[in-house]
Amino acid sequence: MSRWASLGWSRMGYAAATGAGLGSLLFWVGYWVTFVRGNLQGPDFFSFYSGAKLFVLKGGSAVYDLALQKQYELQVIPHPPDRFVVLPYFHPPYYTLLIAPLAYLDYRTAYYAMAAVNIVLAAGLIVLLVRGSERIHGRSAVVAAALIGGFFPLFVTVLQGQSDLVVLVPLAAAYTAWARGRLGWAGIFTGLALAKPQLLLLVPVLFITRRAWRALAGFAAVIAALGAVSVVGFGLGPVLGYLNAVGRWAIGGTLPTNGQIVYTDTAVYSLRNVLEAVPGGGKGLALAILILLLALVALSLSWRPDKPRLDFALAIAASLVLSPHQNVHDLALLVIPGFALADLALAGDLRWPRAAALVL
């Protein structure tokens, strides 16, 4: 193929990708505008709002009480109490402190505020990734922005008022710092991304396998600081109760419900649920297989040639696949592995760049 023909196909590819991203973005924006004219009783945000209300009005000891969560969720979504399914709020205490100001707003205004924050975070995510990239600049940056903006899981995050962008932005900063060799900052930003720790199991493992002790020290320092903030804001008892409940959920696969009807369908999206459903399987076997798979990926990270961008992308993607709990909006984390693949392919650092295009 001649050079001019190759350039022509390249331009057509860029135009098609940009059009697809912008078309998807415009479609979802239109859907969201129509959606918010309703009663807003569908999004997951009512669980976050109820958690913030509980903290402000009842204190930290009440936030993870499912009976009280039910009571406050019913104030947002009127429903017969005996048939109401609680959407449990089990984000870390420090995240609750972050969203607590929403409790001072009415529900609709709080939803709009969270949507605005998520949109700003999405813009910040794109800027972080593009500025930290090797080859995605100029028209490539426009294509990347269009595709990220039109990515369905990212839209679901905004629609649901979810926390994935609060995870994604510091995680993108960690990815950029890791790629540039700023290991301490990579650890610090990874610690700040732990609003959903179950989605990032292998990132600290990457630090260990690469013997990146500065990254591990930064990560540990942030965890210690967030723990201290949580104890100050909530008290030691509620924090220990939260850790106990999350530990039981991580091992047993279910939260302690205390007699409440609790929404658990999000576990259906996880590999763990698939393993539990296999004939002859069970919770113990599924957990053992997940731990084995995590160990194998950790070994892979330790044996691979050192490619910082690809290693970090693999750690994120594998963490997401092996997470015991995930939903559609959590797939927004794939923005970073996807961006990394595109960046490496354009830089000529992949053995099979066309395979990367197929994956994307």
C-alpha positions as CSV (number, residue, x, y, z in Angstrom):
1,M,0.0,0.0,0.0
2,S,1.4,3.5,-0.9
3,R,2.1,6.0,1.7
4,W,-0.7,8.3,0.5
5,A,-3.2,5.5,0.6
6,S,-2.1,4.5,4.1
7,L,-2.5,8.1,5.2
8,G,-6.0,8.2,3.7
9,W,-7.0,5.1,5.5
10,S,-5.6,6.5,8.7
11,R,-7.6,9.7,8.4
12,M,-10.7,7.7,7.7
13,G,-10.1,5.6,10.8
14,Y,-9.6,8.7,13.0
15,A,-12.8,10.3,11.5
16,A,-14.8,7.1,12.1
17,A,-13.6,6.7,15.7
18,T,-14.3,10.4,16.4
19,G,-17.8,10.1,14.9
20,A,-18.6,7.0,16.8
21,G,-17.5,8.5,20.1
22,L,-19.3,11.8,19.5
23,G,-22.4,10.0,18.3
24,S,-22.5,7.9,21.4
25,L,-21.9,10.9,23.6
26,L,-24.7,12.9,22.1
27,F,-27.1,10.0,22.3
28,W,-26.4,9.5,26.0
29,V,-26.6,13.2,26.8
30,G,-30.0,13.3,25.2
31,Y,-31.1,10.3,27.2
32,W,-29.8,11.9,30.4
33,V,-31.7,15.1,29.7
34,T,-34.9,13.1,29.2
35,F,-34.2,11.0,32.2
36,V,-33.7,13.8,34.7
37,R,-37.2,15.2,33.9
38,G,-38.6,12.1,35.8
39,N,-38.7,11.5,39.6
40,L,-35.0,10.3,39.8
41,Q,-36.0,7.3,41.9
42,G,-34.0,4.9,39.7
43,P,-30.3,5.8,40.1
44,D,-28.0,4.3,42.7
45,F,-27.5,7.8,44.0
46,F,-30.3,7.5,46.5
47,S,-28.1,5.1,48.4
48,F,-25.2,7.6,48.5
49,Y,-27.6,10.4,49.5
50,S,-29.1,8.3,52.3
51,G,-25.6,7.5,53.6
52,A,-24.7,11.2,53.6
53,K,-28.0,12.0,55.4
54,L,-27.4,9.3,58.0
55,F,-23.9,10.6,58.7
56,V,-25.0,14.2,59.1
57,L,-28.2,13.6,61.1
58,K,-27.3,10.4,63.1
59,G,-23.5,10.3,63.1
60,G,-21.0,7.7,61.9
61,S,-22.3,4.9,64.0
62,A,-25.6,4.9,62.0
63,V,-24.2,5.0,58.5
64,Y,-23.8,1.2,58.0
65,D,-26.9,0.2,59.9
66,L,-29.1,-1.5,57.2
67,A,-32.3,-0.9,59.1
68,L,-31.6,2.9,59.2
69,Q,-30.4,2.8,55.6
70,K,-33.8,1.4,54.7
71,Q,-35.6,4.0,56.7
72,Y,-33.8,6.9,55.0
73,E,-33.9,5.3,51.5
74,L,-37.7,5.0,51.9
75,Q,-37.8,8.8,52.4
76,V,-36.4,9.2,48.9
77,I,-38.2,6.3,47.2
78,P,-41.7,5.8,48.7
79,H,-42.5,2.1,48.7
80,P,-44.2,-0.5,50.9
81,P,-41.6,-1.2,53.6
82,D,-42.3,-4.9,53.7
83,R,-41.4,-5.2,50.0
84,F,-38.6,-2.6,49.9
85,V,-35.2,-3.9,48.8
86,V,-32.3,-2.0,50.5
87,L,-29.5,-0.9,48.2
88,P,-26.7,-1.1,50.8
89,Y,-24.3,1.7,51.2
90,F,-20.9,0.3,52.1
91,H,-18.3,2.8,50.8
92,P,-15.4,3.5,53.1
93,P,-15.9,6.0,55.9
94,Y,-13.6,8.6,54.3
95,Y,-15.7,8.6,51.1
96,T,-18.8,9.3,53.2
97,L,-17.0,12.3,54.7
98,L,-16.3,13.5,51.1
99,I,-20.0,13.3,50.1
100,A,-21.5,14.4,53.4
101,P,-22.1,18.0,52.1
102,L,-24.7,16.6,49.7
103,A,-27.0,15.9,52.8
104,Y,-27.6,19.7,53.1
105,L,-29.2,19.7,49.7
106,D,-32.6,18.4,48.6
107,Y,-32.4,15.1,46.7
108,R,-32.8,16.5,43.2
109,T,-30.3,19.3,43.8
110,A,-27.8,16.8,45.3
111,Y,-28.2,14.6,42.3
112,Y,-27.4,17.5,39.9
113,A,-24.4,18.5,42.1
114,M,-23.0,14.9,41.9
115,A,-23.6,14.8,38.2
116,A,-21.7,18.1,37.8
117,V,-18.8,16.9,39.9
118,N,-18.7,13.7,37.8
119,I,-18.6,15.7,34.5
120,V,-15.8,17.8,35.8
121,L,-13.9,14.7,36.9
122,A,-14.4,13.1,33.4
123,A,-12.9,16.2,31.8
124,G,-10.0,16.1,34.3
125,L,-9.5,12.4,33.5
126,I,-9.1,13.1,29.8
127,V,-6.7,16.0,30.5
128,L,-4.6,13.8,32.8
129,L,-4.3,10.9,30.4
130,V,-3.6,13.0,27.3
131,R,-0.9,15.2,29.1
132,G,0.8,12.0,30.4
133,S,0.7,10.1,27.1
134,E,3.6,9.4,24.8
135,R,1.9,9.8,21.4
136,I,-1.8,10.7,21.9
137,H,-1.7,14.4,21.1
138,G,-3.3,16.7,18.5
139,R,-6.0,14.9,16.5
140,S,-5.3,11.6,18.4
141,A,-6.3,13.5,21.6
142,V,-9.5,14.6,20.0
143,V,-10.3,11.0,19.1
144,A,-9.4,9.8,22.6
145,A,-11.6,12.5,24.2
146,A,-14.6,11.5,21.9
147,L,-14.2,7.8,22.6
148,I,-13.9,8.3,26.4
149,G,-16.8,10.7,26.5
150,G,-19.0,8.3,24.6
151,F,-17.9,5.2,26.7
152,F,-21.1,3.6,28.0
153,P,-19.9,2.7,31.5
154,L,-18.7,6.3,32.0
155,F,-22.2,7.5,31.1
156,V,-23.7,5.0,33.6
157,T,-21.4,6.3,36.3
158,V,-22.8,9.9,35.7
159,L,-26.4,8.7,35.4
160,Q,-26.3,6.6,38.6
161,G,-24.4,9.2,40.6
162,Q,-21.8,6.5,41.2
163,S,-18.2,6.9,42.6
164,D,-16.2,5.4,39.7
165,L,-14.9,8.7,38.5
166,V,-13.7,9.5,42.0
167,V,-11.6,6.3,41.6
168,L,-10.6,6.9,38.0
169,V,-9.1,10.4,38.3
170,P,-6.5,9.6,41.0
171,L,-5.9,6.2,39.4
172,A,-5.1,8.0,36.1
173,A,-2.7,10.2,38.0
174,A,-1.1,7.1,39.5
175,Y,-0.8,5.5,36.0
176,T,0.9,8.7,34.7
177,A,3.2,8.9,37.6
178,W,4.1,5.2,37.3
179,A,4.8,5.6,33.6
180,R,7.2,8.5,34.3
181,G,9.1,6.7,37.1
182,R,7.6,8.8,39.9
183,L,7.0,5.8,42.1
184,G,6.2,7.6,45.3
185,W,3.5,9.7,43.7
186,A,2.1,6.5,42.0
187,G,1.6,5.0,45.4
188,I,0.1,8.1,46.9
189,F,-2.4,8.5,44.0
190,T,-3.3,4.8,44.1
191,G,-4.2,5.2,47.8
192,L,-6.4,8.1,47.0
193,A,-8.2,5.9,44.4
194,L,-9.5,3.4,47.0
195,A,-13.1,4.5,47.2
196,K,-13.7,1.0,45.7
197,P,-10.8,-1.1,47.0
198,Q,-12.2,-4.3,45.6
199,L,-11.6,-3.0,42.1
200,L,-7.8,-2.4,42.6
201,L,-6.6,-5.6,44.3
202,L,-3.6,-6.0,42.0
203,V,-2.2,-2.5,41.9
204,P,-0.4,-2.7,45.3
205,V,0.6,-6.2,44.2
206,L,2.3,-4.6,41.2
207,F,4.3,-2.4,43.5
208,I,5.5,-5.4,45.4
209,T,6.4,-7.5,42.4
210,R,8.3,-4.6,40.8
211,R,10.0,-3.9,44.2
212,A,8.7,-0.4,44.0
213,W,9.2,0.3,47.7
214,R,8.6,4.1,47.4
215,A,5.3,3.4,45.7
216,L,4.4,0.9,48.4
217,A,5.4,3.4,51.1
218,G,3.3,6.2,49.6
219,F,0.4,3.8,49.3
220,A,0.7,2.7,52.9
221,A,1.0,6.4,54.1
222,V,-2.2,7.4,52.4
223,I,-4.1,4.4,53.7
224,A,-2.9,5.2,57.2
225,A,-3.9,8.9,56.8
226,L,-7.4,7.9,55.4
227,G,-7.8,5.5,58.3
228,A,-6.9,8.2,60.8
229,V,-9.4,10.6,59.1
230,S,-12.1,7.9,59.2
231,V,-11.5,7.3,62.9
232,V,-11.7,11.0,63.7
233,G,-14.8,11.5,61.6
234,F,-16.7,8.3,62.5
235,G,-15.1,6.9,65.7
236,L,-13.2,3.7,66.2
237,G,-16.2,1.5,66.7
238,P,-18.0,2.3,63.4
239,V,-14.7,1.9,61.5
240,L,-14.0,-1.5,63.0
241,G,-17.6,-2.5,62.3
242,Y,-17.3,-1.5,58.7
243,L,-14.1,-3.5,58.3
244,N,-15.7,-6.5,59.9
245,A,-18.7,-6.3,57.6
246,V,-16.5,-5.9,54.5
247,G,-14.3,-8.7,55.6
248,R,-17.3,-11.1,56.0
249,W,-18.5,-9.9,52.5
250,A,-15.1,-10.5,50.9
251,I,-14.8,-14.0,52.3
252,G,-18.4,-15.2,52.3
253,G,-19.6,-13.2,49.3
254,T,-22.6,-11.6,51.1
255,L,-23.0,-8.7,53.5
256,P,-24.5,-9.3,56.9
257,T,-28.2,-8.3,56.3
258,N,-29.5,-8.4,59.9
259,G,-32.9,-9.5,58.6
260,Q,-33.3,-6.8,55.9
261,I,-34.1,-7.6,52.2
262,V,-30.9,-6.4,50.5
263,Y,-30.1,-5.9,46.8
264,T,-27.4,-8.3,45.8
265,D,-27.6,-8.5,42.1
266,T,-24.4,-6.6,41.6
267,A,-22.5,-9.8,42.6
268,V,-24.0,-11.5,39.5
269,Y,-21.6,-9.5,37.3
270,S,-18.5,-10.9,39.0
271,L,-16.4,-13.9,38.0
272,R,-16.9,-15.2,41.6
273,N,-20.6,-15.5,41.1
274,V,-20.0,-17.5,37.8
275,L,-17.7,-19.9,39.7
276,E,-20.2,-20.3,42.5
277,A,-22.9,-21.2,40.0
278,V,-20.9,-24.0,38.3
279,P,-22.1,-27.4,39.3
280,G,-19.9,-28.7,42.2
281,G,-18.7,-25.2,43.0
282,G,-19.5,-23.2,46.1
283,K,-18.4,-20.1,47.9
284,G,-15.2,-21.7,49.3
285,L,-14.1,-23.1,46.0
286,A,-14.9,-19.9,44.1
287,L,-12.9,-17.9,46.6
288,A,-9.9,-20.3,46.4
289,I,-10.0,-20.1,42.6
290,L,-10.0,-16.3,42.7
291,I,-7.1,-16.2,45.1
292,L,-5.2,-18.6,42.8
293,L,-5.9,-16.5,39.7
294,L,-4.8,-13.4,41.6
295,A,-1.6,-15.2,42.5
296,L,-1.0,-16.2,38.9
297,V,-1.5,-12.7,37.6
298,A,0.9,-11.4,40.3
299,L,3.5,-13.9,39.1
300,S,3.0,-12.7,35.5
301,L,3.6,-9.2,36.6
302,S,6.8,-10.2,38.3
303,W,8.1,-12.2,35.3
304,R,7.2,-9.8,32.6
305,P,9.7,-7.4,31.0
306,D,9.4,-4.0,32.6
307,K,6.9,-2.0,30.6
308,P,5.4,0.5,33.1
309,R,2.4,1.6,31.1
310,L,1.4,-1.9,30.1
311,D,2.1,-3.3,33.6
312,F,-0.2,-0.8,35.2
313,A,-2.9,-1.3,32.6
314,L,-2.7,-5.1,33.1
315,A,-3.0,-4.7,36.9
316,I,-6.1,-2.5,36.5
317,A,-7.8,-4.8,33.9
318,A,-7.0,-8.0,35.9
319,S,-8.2,-6.4,39.2
320,L,-11.5,-5.6,37.5
321,V,-12.0,-9.1,36.1
322,L,-11.1,-10.8,39.4
323,S,-13.0,-8.4,41.6
324,P,-15.6,-10.2,43.8
325,H,-18.1,-7.4,43.3
326,Q,-18.7,-5.3,40.2
327,N,-21.3,-3.6,38.1
328,V,-21.6,-2.1,34.6
329,H,-20.4,1.3,35.7
330,D,-17.3,-0.2,37.2
331,L,-16.1,-1.1,33.7
332,A,-15.4,2.6,33.4
333,L,-12.0,1.7,34.9
334,L,-11.2,0.1,31.5
335,V,-10.6,3.6,30.1
336,I,-7.0,3.5,31.5
337,P,-6.0,0.1,30.0
338,G,-7.7,1.1,26.7
339,F,-5.9,4.4,26.6
340,A,-2.6,2.7,27.5
341,L,-3.0,0.2,24.6
342,A,-3.7,2.9,22.1
343,D,-0.7,5.0,23.4
344,L,1.7,2.1,23.2
345,A,0.4,1.0,19.8
346,L,0.9,4.5,18.3
347,A,4.4,4.6,19.9
348,G,5.3,1.3,18.3
349,D,6.0,-0.4,21.6
350,L,3.6,-3.3,21.1
351,R,4.6,-6.5,19.3
352,W,1.2,-6.8,17.6
353,P,-0.4,-3.3,17.3
354,R,-3.2,-4.6,15.2
355,A,-4.2,-7.0,17.9
356,A,-4.3,-3.9,20.2
357,A,-6.7,-2.2,17.8
358,L,-8.9,-5.3,17.8
359,V,-9.0,-5.4,21.6
360,L,-9.9,-1.7,21.7
